[in-house]
């Protein structure tokens, strides 16, 4: 083999088609485009055209949707992390970050972060700094004495969805507890004030009733002499002769 004998393998390169170079070339006149018309022109793409009837891609029903805001995470199980620690690829004394996992070869690309899953057994005490984690993974890490910190990669993104949901659940629980506490406090206050008000009202009602009773007794005592006086005056009037009238007898 000499340098001047080096060439590509058969079929590796092909000669360019020379279009419109006479009928003898086999690609003259219509240049391999068939007859004249719309499809023989450049810049035309008729995809799914079925002679005017409703094309197949429009006849079929559509299902679901594509979430343009969906994030793609690297899913990583605790068993693989423990295997990497045992192999010396990860330092258990240092925080387990996305960059550390990438250097250890557990993930290829960072994507939108790492989501920790709870499959496998974790024996080492590790401090994770990941984008997301399942409930079982968090429990397993904390049981081994480690911690899980949910952290964004760029710092410009919103907090992880798990942290947002946990915060909302905590706020909801606090609001319900405060509402229940407020209701119980009002009920206790109402129960404590009712007897005091009743006790204050009872003496007042009793005094009012006694006053009314004494007043009615005094009125009765004062009216009786008046009636006697009127009776005596009527007797005197009847006994006295009338001055204006003379006795005809």
Phi and psi in degrees as a GROMACS rama.xvg file:
@    title "Ramachandran Plot"
@    xaxis  label "Phi"
@    yaxis  label "Psi"
@TYPE xy
-113.702  164.396  UNK-2
-62.0727  -35.8605  UNK-3
-76.4072  -6.04071  UNK-4
-100.709  -2.83655  UNK-5
-73.2742  128.927  UNK-6
-153.056  167.698  UNK-7
-69.72  159.81  UNK-8
-69.9427  156.936  UNK-9
-62.3105  128.29  UNK-10
90.7033  -5.89869  UNK-11
-70.7471  -35.7065  UNK-12
-126.553  148.312  UNK-13
-130.445  148.221  UNK-14
-71.7704  146.315  UNK-15
-69.0669  142.227  UNK-16
-72.4767  128.079  UNK-17
-101.263  105.276  UNK-18
-88.4776  147.868  UNK-19
67.1112  38.6699  UNK-20
-114.557  40.0855  UNK-21
98.3712  156.68  UNK-22
-71.0808  -21.2573  UNK-23
-70.0647  -22.5217  UNK-24
-79.1524  -14.7305  UNK-25
86.939  -10.9326  UNK-26
-128.187  36.2622  UNK-27
-94.5904  -176.556  UNK-28
54.1944  -94.0772  UNK-29
-83.8982  -3.63247  UNK-30
56.7161  39.9326  UNK-31
80.667  4.26238  UNK-32
-95.4831  6.4093  UNK-33
78.8398  -144.632  UNK-34
-79.4232  177.345  UNK-35
-77.4158  159.955  UNK-36
137.658  -166.013  UNK-37
-62.0656  -40.3542  UNK-38
-75.4413  -14.0816  UNK-39
-84.7371  -6.22353  UNK-40
-92.7563  156.092  UNK-41
-84.6148  155.649  UNK-42
79.747  15.4628  UNK-43
-116.785  128.249  UNK-44
-131.2  104.52  UNK-45
-105.173  96.6545  UNK-46
-110.066  125.913  UNK-47
79.8345  15.2639  UNK-48
-81.742  125.745  UNK-49
-121.856  43.5969  UNK-50
74.0468  18.1545  UNK-51
105.309  -18.9414  UNK-52
-77.4024  169.224  UNK-53
-64.7018  120.337  UNK-54
-67.5677  161.828  UNK-55
-62.7387  -39.6826  UNK-56
-70.0077  -13.7111  UNK-57
-98.8873  -19.064  UNK-58
-79.4626  -28.6843  UNK-59
-77.6927  142.756  UNK-60
-71.5891  156.515  UNK-61
-108.488  138.453  UNK-62
-127.025  138.994  UNK-63
71.099  -168.225  UNK-64
-156.774  165.678  UNK-65
-107.046  119.031  UNK-66
-78.8081  110.303  UNK-67
-73.7885  -13.8171  UNK-68
-100.183  3.94493  UNK-69
-66.0805  144.157  UNK-70
-107.367  146.95  UNK-71
-107.764  118  UNK-72
-110.754  153.838  UNK-73
-84.5879  114.298  UNK-74
-85.8435  124.563  UNK-75
-132.161  127.857  UNK-76
-91.0071  155.197  UNK-77
-65.3861  -30.207  UNK-78
-61.2993  -40.4674  UNK-79
-68.3614  -36.3685  UNK-80
-65.1971  -43.6561  UNK-81
-63.6145  -37.9178  UNK-82
-64.6657  -38.6378  UNK-83
-67.2382  -36.6837  UNK-84
-66.1261  -42.7533  UNK-85
-65.0377  -32.8447  UNK-86
-81.7707  -5.71413  UNK-87
84.1814  10.1817  UNK-88
-78.4934  -25.2158  UNK-89
-121.017  140.621  UNK-90
-91.8925  116.32  UNK-91
-67.4952  -20.1006  UNK-92
-82.1213  -17.7065  UNK-93
-99.0839  154.028  UNK-94
-62.354  139.538  UNK-95
-87.8861  96.9403  UNK-96
-102.979  177.352  UNK-97
-65.0145  -40.5447  UNK-98
-64.7324  -39.9098  UNK-99
-64.7106  -39.1082  UNK-100
-66.4512  -35.4208  UNK-101
-68.8757  -41.8673  UNK-102
-65.3451  -33.2088  UNK-103
-76.6139  -10.3252  UNK-104
85.7506  12.5163  UNK-105
-78.4091  -25.0195  UNK-106
-132.885  152.976  UNK-107
-91.541  -49.9501  UNK-108
-125.647  152.04  UNK-109
-73.1691  -29.4538  UNK-110
51.58  -128.39  UNK-111
-100.303  11.6142  UNK-112
128.274  -171.272  UNK-113
-120.73  131.526  UNK-114
-110.005  122.366  UNK-115
-87.4702  130.651  UNK-116
-115.209  157.994  UNK-117
-94.7396  12.5517  UNK-118
-77.1935  132.67  UNK-119
105.722  172.211  UNK-120
-108.714  132.338  UNK-121
-113.218  123.039  UNK-122
-108.209  -27.6111  UNK-123
-85.165  153.072  UNK-124
-87.073  108.532  UNK-125
-124.985  150.159  UNK-126
-111.83  106.287  UNK-127
-91.9666  140.189  UNK-128
-128.071  88.3347  UNK-129
-124.943  172.757  UNK-130
-80.2738  -33.5409  UNK-131
-153.61  162.851  UNK-132
-158.297  144.661  UNK-133
-79.5923  164.111  UNK-134
-63.0526  -40.9462  UNK-135
-66.0428  -36.351  UNK-136
-66.3364  -41.8958  UNK-137
-63.0535  -43.0196  UNK-138
-62.5595  -42.1178  UNK-139
-65.561  -41.3527  UNK-140
-65.9093  -44.6414  UNK-141
-67.6695  -32.3917  UNK-142
-65.3178  -31.8492  UNK-143
-83.0529  -0.426013  UNK-144
94.9058  4.80747  UNK-145
-94.4578  -173.582  UNK-146
-135.593  155.499  UNK-147
-126.079  118.589  UNK-148
-112.128  120.432  UNK-149
-84.2644  122.096  UNK-150
-142.728  141.044  UNK-151
-79.3546  153.28  UNK-152
-75.1779  -51.9151  UNK-153
-86.1574  -25.1361  UNK-154
88.2764  -14.7119  UNK-155
-93.1487  -14.1892  UNK-156
-83.1623  166.712  UNK-157
-70.4444  158.826  UNK-158
-58.4846  163.421  UNK-159
-60.8498  149.869  UNK-160
-61.0714  -35.7302  UNK-161
-62.7229  -42.0529  UNK-162
-66.5293  -39.0764  UNK-163
-63.4077  -45.3353  UNK-164
-63.8687  -42.3715  UNK-165
-63.6439  -39.1345  UNK-166
-65.3184  -43.297  UNK-167
-63.5807  -41.7806  UNK-168
-62.7461  -40.8723  UNK-169
-64.5712  -42.7844  UNK-170
-63.24  -39.3152  UNK-171
-64.4999  -43.3192  UNK-172
-61.7578  -42.7437  UNK-173
-63.4982  -40.7917  UNK-174
-64.3586  -42.8033  UNK-175
-64.7714  -40.3415  UNK-176
-64.711  -42.1865  UNK-177
-64.6276  -39.7726  UNK-178
-64.3007  -45.017  UNK-179
-64.1957  -38.6991  UNK-180
-65.3196  -41.1851  UNK-181
-63.366  -41.938  UNK-182
-63.7296  -44.8893  UNK-183
-65.1072  -36.3806  UNK-184
-65.2564  -41.4593  UNK-185
-64.418  -41.3737  UNK-186
-63.7886  -43.9301  UNK-187
-64.0999  -38.9002  UNK-188
-64.5437  -43.5779  UNK-189
-64.1238  -41.0392  UNK-190
-65.4466  -36.9824  UNK-191
-73.078  -32.6186  UNK-192
-81.3398  -28.2932  UNK-193
-60.51  -49.5815  UNK-194
-63.5511  -38.7469  UNK-195
-62.219  -44.1033  UNK-196
-64.1783  -39.0675  UNK-197
-66.1707  -41.0984  UNK-198
-64.0963  -38.8655  UNK-199
-69.2394  -34.9296  UNK-200
-72.8353  -33.0367  UNK-201
-62.0404  -50.3237  UNK-202
-60.7729  -37.9119  UNK-203
-64.0929  -44.0227  UNK-204
-64.3535  -40.8204  UNK-205
-63.4993  -42.9997  UNK-206
-64.254  -41.0311  UNK-207
-63.2424  -42.5328  UNK-208
-65.1058  -41.9109  UNK-209
-63.6058  -40.8106  UNK-210
-63.3419  -43.815  UNK-211
-63.7312  -38.5513  UNK-212
-64.6733  -46.6541  UNK-213
-63.7215  -39.0686  UNK-214
-63.2644  -41.4804  UNK-215
-66.5468  -36.0405  UNK-216
-65.1646  -43.7651  UNK-217
-62.8507  -41.9745  UNK-218
-60.8121  -42.2721  UNK-219
-63.1384  -41.9576  UNK-220
-66.6128  -36.5754  UNK-221
-73.9726  -30.5432  UNK-222
-77.9851  -29.946  UNK-223
-60.9807  -49.166  UNK-224
-60.3657  -36.1613  UNK-225
-60.2941  -41.6317  UNK-226
-63.7449  -40.388  UNK-227
-62.9264  -43.2359  UNK-228
-59.1347  -45.2719  UNK-229
-62.7586  -36.6606  UNK-230
-65.2966  -43.088  UNK-231
-63.2428  -40.8753  UNK-232
-63.5121  -40.0488  UNK-233
-63.7846  -39.5798  UNK-234
-62.7755  -41.4754  UNK-235
-64.0668  -42.097  UNK-236
-62.2205  -38.1422  UNK-237
-71.493  -36.2969  UNK-238
-72.7253  -32.6162  UNK-239
-76.1584  136.231  UNK-240
-75.9757  150.091  UNK-241
-79.6889  130.472  UNK-242
-72.2516  -31.0903  UNK-243
-75.79  -28.3559  UNK-244
-100.969  136.646  UNK-245
-94.6352  151.401  UNK-246
-81.0259  111.502  UNK-247
-69.5007  -25.5574  UNK-248
